[in-house]
Amino acid sequence: MPALDVPVIDLQPWFDGSREDRMRLAAQVDSACRDIGFLVVTHHQIPANLIERVSHASREFFALPLETKRRVDRPREDAVRGYSAVGEEGLSYSLEEAAPGDLKESFSIGPTDVPQDDYHRGAAAGAHFEPNAWPDVPGFREAYTAYFDAMSGLARTLMCIFATALRLPEDFFDDKIDRHISMFRVLSYPPQKESPLPGQMRAGAHSDYGSLTIVRPDGPGLQVFNKAGQWVDVPMVEGSFVINIADLMMQWTNDTWISTLHRVANPPFDDALRNTRRQSLVFFHQPNYDALIECLPSCLGPGETPRHAPITSGDHLTSKFVKQTTFGGTRAAA
């Protein structure tokens, strides 16, 4: 019977354990990815002071007036960089489900220090290496750049664990993520002074798009839709990160691992949390734009056929980004 709650897994054995310890850890991760597609990880090697630096810089930015934040607006639908205001995106739109825009604002960056070569700047690269926009907040750029680099390293570690769990060479994914097009996005959920519109949430039900997502929430609200058809809370564990499988990893594994619907629920109207701003640091790991996502050899049994047509990482991502925006609708006023 599959687990119906999100497990907590200690990564320490991967860094200093024996081969047997690492294999046991990989088996735990495999079970979590099959059963619920989410796990909470501890002892991940990311310094607490770095997390606090980027959290503080983000709080400073989101406290600015809207007209100031608008100076680093998202440039267009296929380029997720810069600022998006409350209600301008609806994550449920990526599933082609209509709902009011999400009750959140965000700031996003992509890869930094991008080489000036044809792979990164040619036509095939599209908007995947779009320049970042930086607000005039002291220490902001440095904190975001350092955090992006740290998350890239943790994502590679997780992909090595994934490869081991999938009975592949540990470095199997390395040449598919060495020029990744990941995104770091900080989400700010303002206090809810009034009741939301019908169907409106802090973040509507959705699945993520890439290989995996690394989340650091500062409070409760994240919920996962399990195989029993229940919305369950993701546990808050001090010093941890939430990891979830995303759509491309599900396709890679021929649906052996699941990219699970999740949402950020509104707090109850009489709850003190309703008057509290919520912030979440989210790293969306996405393979190289030209990485071909097709069924892994270890995920196809005798007589089975792949459930998904091959697709490149970049084409998949661009189609999802365009769907989640509401640029044709009403933008928040400055």
C-alpha positions in Angstrom: 0.0 0.0 0.0 1.5 3.4 -0.9 2.4 5.9 1.7 -0.2 8.6 2.0 1.8 11.2 3.9 5.0 13.0 2.9 8.1 11.3 4.5 11.0 13.0 6.1 14.4 11.6 4.8 17.9 12.3 6.2 20.4 12.9 3.4 23.5 12.6 5.7 24.2 9.0 4.6 24.7 10.1 1.1 27.5 12.5 2.1 29.4 10.3 4.6 27.8 6.9 4.7 28.9 3.5 3.3 27.8 2.2 0.0 25.1 0.2 1.8 23.9 3.4 3.6 23.7 5.2 0.3 21.7 2.4 -1.3 19.3 2.3 1.6 18.8 6.1 1.2 18.2 5.7 -2.5 15.6 3.0 -1.8 13.8 5.4 0.6 13.8 8.1 -2.0 12.5 5.7 -4.6 9.6 4.7 -2.4 8.7 8.4 -1.7 8.8 9.2 -5.4 6.6 6.3 -6.4 4.1 6.7 -3.6 3.5 10.5 -3.2 6.1 12.3 -5.3 7.2 14.5 -2.3 9.7 14.2 0.5 11.2 16.5 3.1 15.0 16.3 3.4 17.3 17.2 6.3 21.1 17.4 6.5 21.3 18.8 3.0 24.5 20.8 3.5 23.1 24.2 2.6 24.2 26.8 5.2 21.5 28.4 7.3 23.1 31.8 7.0 22.7 31.7 3.2 19.0 30.8 3.5 18.6 33.8 5.9 20.5 36.2 3.6 18.2 35.5 0.6 15.1 35.4 2.8 16.0 38.9 4.3 16.8 40.3 0.8 13.5 39.1 -0.4 11.5 40.6 2.5 13.2 43.9 1.7 12.2 43.7 -1.9 8.6 42.7 -1.4 8.1 45.5 1.2 8.8 48.1 -1.6 6.0 50.1 -3.2 4.4 48.3 -6.2 5.5 51.0 -8.6 9.1 50.4 -7.5 8.8 46.6 -7.9 7.3 47.3 -11.4 10.7 48.6 -12.5 11.9 45.0 -12.7 8.7 43.5 -14.2 8.7 40.2 -16.1 9.5 41.2 -19.7 7.2 38.8 -21.5 5.2 35.6 -21.3 8.0 33.2 -22.3 10.7 34.8 -20.1 10.2 34.2 -16.4 12.5 36.9 -15.0 11.8 39.7 -12.6 8.7 40.6 -10.8 5.1 39.4 -11.2 2.3 41.1 -9.2 -0.5 39.5 -7.2 -3.1 37.9 -9.5 -1.0 38.0 -12.7 -0.5 34.3 -12.7 -2.6 31.2 -12.1 -0.8 28.0 -11.7 -3.9 26.0 -12.4 -3.9 27.5 -15.9 -1.0 25.2 -16.8 -3.6 22.4 -16.4 -6.0 24.4 -18.5 -8.3 24.9 -15.5 -10.0 28.3 -15.1 -9.7 30.1 -11.8 -9.0 33.6 -10.5 -5.3 34.6 -10.4 -3.2 33.3 -7.5 -2.9 35.4 -4.3 0.8 35.8 -4.6 3.6 38.0 -6.0 7.0 36.7 -7.1 10.5 37.6 -8.1 12.4 35.2 -10.4 15.9 34.7 -11.7 17.5 32.2 -14.1 21.2 31.2 -14.6 23.8 33.9 -14.0 27.2 34.4 -15.5 26.0 32.9 -18.8 28.7 32.3 -21.4 28.5 34.4 -24.6 28.5 31.4 -27.0 26.1 30.1 -29.6 24.6 27.4 -27.3 23.6 30.0 -24.7 22.9 33.0 -27.0 21.9 31.5 -30.3 18.4 31.2 -31.7 17.9 27.7 -30.2 18.4 29.0 -26.7 15.2 31.1 -27.0 14.4 32.9 -23.7 16.0 30.2 -21.5 19.1 32.4 -20.8 17.3 35.7 -20.7 19.2 38.3 -18.7 18.2 38.8 -15.1 16.7 42.0 -13.8 18.0 43.2 -10.5 16.3 45.6 -8.1 18.1 48.3 -6.2 18.2 46.4 -2.9 21.5 46.2 -1.0 23.0 42.7 -1.1 20.0 41.3 -3.2 22.0 40.3 -6.3 24.8 38.7 -4.3 22.4 36.7 -2.1 20.2 35.5 -5.0 23.3 34.5 -7.1 24.8 32.5 -4.2 21.5 30.8 -3.5 21.0 29.8 -7.1 24.5 28.3 -7.2 23.9 26.4 -3.9 20.6 25.0 -5.2 22.2 23.9 -8.4 24.7 21.9 -6.4 21.9 20.4 -4.2 19.9 19.5 -7.3 22.8 17.7 -8.8 23.2 15.7 -5.6 19.5 14.8 -5.7 19.8 13.8 -9.4 22.7 11.5 -8.4 20.5 9.9 -5.7 17.7 9.6 -8.3 20.0 7.9 -10.7 21.0 5.4 -8.0 17.4 4.8 -7.1 16.5 4.1 -10.7 19.3 1.6 -11.1 21.4 3.8 -13.4 25.0 5.0 -13.1 25.3 7.7 -10.4 26.4 10.3 -13.0 23.7 9.3 -15.6 22.1 12.7 -15.6 25.2 14.8 -15.4 25.5 15.6 -19.2 21.8 16.4 -19.2 21.9 19.1 -16.5 25.4 20.6 -17.0 23.9 23.7 -18.8 20.5 23.6 -17.0 17.8 26.2 -17.4 16.6 26.2 -13.9 14.8 29.1 -12.2 14.9 30.4 -8.6 11.7 32.1 -7.6 10.7 33.7 -4.3 7.0 33.8 -3.7 5.3 36.3 -1.4 1.8 35.6 -0.2 0.4 38.8 1.3 -1.9 38.8 4.3 -5.5 38.2 3.4 -7.6 41.1 4.7 -10.6 40.0 2.7 -12.1 36.7 1.6 -10.7 35.3 -1.6 -12.9 35.0 -4.7 -14.5 31.6 -5.2 -11.9 29.2 -6.3 -9.0 31.6 -5.6 -6.1 30.3 -3.6 -2.6 31.5 -2.6 -1.4 29.0 -5.3 -3.9 26.9 -7.2 -3.6 23.2 -7.7 -0.8 22.4 -10.2 2.2 20.1 -10.8 5.7 21.4 -11.5 7.2 21.3 -14.9 10.9 20.2 -14.8 12.9 17.5 -13.1 12.5 18.4 -9.4 11.7 21.3 -7.2 13.4 22.4 -4.0 11.2 24.4 -1.6 11.9 26.3 1.6 8.6 27.6 3.0 8.5 29.8 6.1 5.2 28.6 7.3 2.4 26.1 6.7 0.0 26.0 3.8 1.6 23.6 1.2 -0.6 20.7 0.6 -0.2 17.5 -1.6 -3.0 15.5 -3.3 -2.2 11.9 -2.4 -3.3 8.6 -4.1 -6.3 8.3 -1.7 -7.7 11.5 -3.1 -6.9 13.5 0.1 -5.2 16.9 0.4 -2.5 16.4 3.1 -0.2 19.0 4.7 3.5 18.9 4.0 5.2 18.6 7.4 7.2 21.7 8.7 10.6 20.4 9.8 13.1 22.9 11.1 16.1 23.3 8.8 14.6 21.2 6.0 13.8 21.5 2.4 10.7 20.1 0.6 11.5 18.2 -2.6 9.0 17.2 -5.2 9.1 15.3 -8.5 8.1 17.3 -11.5 6.5 16.5 -14.9 9.7 15.8 -16.9 11.0 13.4 -14.2 7.6 11.6 -14.3 7.9 11.3 -18.1 11.6 10.1 -17.8 10.5 7.3 -15.5 7.5 6.3 -17.7 5.2 7.4 -14.8 6.9 5.1 -12.3 7.5 8.3 -10.2 4.7 10.7 -9.9 4.5 14.5 -10.3 1.8 15.2 -7.8 -0.7 17.9 -7.7 -0.1 20.4 -4.9 -1.3 23.8 -3.8 -0.9 26.5 -1.2 -4.2 26.7 0.7 -5.7 29.8 2.1 -5.6 30.0 5.9 -9.0 29.8 7.7 -10.7 33.2 7.7 -10.5 33.4 11.5 -6.9 32.1 11.7 -4.1 34.5 12.9 -2.1 33.2 9.9 -4.6 35.1 7.6 -3.0 38.3 8.8 0.5 37.0 8.3 2.6 37.3 5.1 4.0 33.9 3.9 7.2 33.6 1.9 8.6 30.6 0.1 12.0 30.1 -1.6 11.5 27.8 -4.7 14.2 26.4 -7.0 12.7 24.8 -10.1 15.4 22.5 -11.6 15.1 22.1 -15.3 17.5 20.0 -17.5 19.4 21.5 -20.4 17.1 23.0 -23.0 18.2 20.4 -25.6 18.0 17.4 -23.3 15.7 14.8 -24.8 13.3 13.5 -22.2 12.4 9.9 -23.2 11.7 6.8 -21.2 14.7 5.6 -19.1 15.9 2.1 -19.9 15.4 1.0 -16.4 11.8 2.1 -16.4 10.6 0.0 -19.3 9.7 -3.6 -18.6 9.5 -6.5 -21.0 6.7 -5.9 -23.5 6.0 -2.4 -22.3 6.0 0.8 -24.4 6.8 4.4 -23.4 3.7 6.3 -22.3 5.0 9.7 -23.5 6.4 10.9 -26.8 10.0 12.3 -26.5 10.2 16.0 -25.9 13.0 18.4 -25.2 13.2 20.1 -21.9 13.1 23.6 -23.4 10.0 23.1 -25.5 8.1 21.6 -22.6 9.1 24.4 -20.3 8.2 27.2 -22.7 4.7 25.9 -23.3 4.0 25.7 -19.6 5.3 29.2 -18.9 3.0 30.8 -21.5 0.0 28.9 -20.1 0.4 30.1 -16.5 0.3 33.8 -17.2 -2.7 36.1 -17.2 -1.1 38.9 -19.3 -4.3 39.0 -21.5 -6.3 39.9 -18.4 -6.1 42.6 -15.8 -2.7 43.6 -14.4 -2.4 45.0 -10.9 -2.3 48.8 -10.9 0.9 50.6 -10.0 
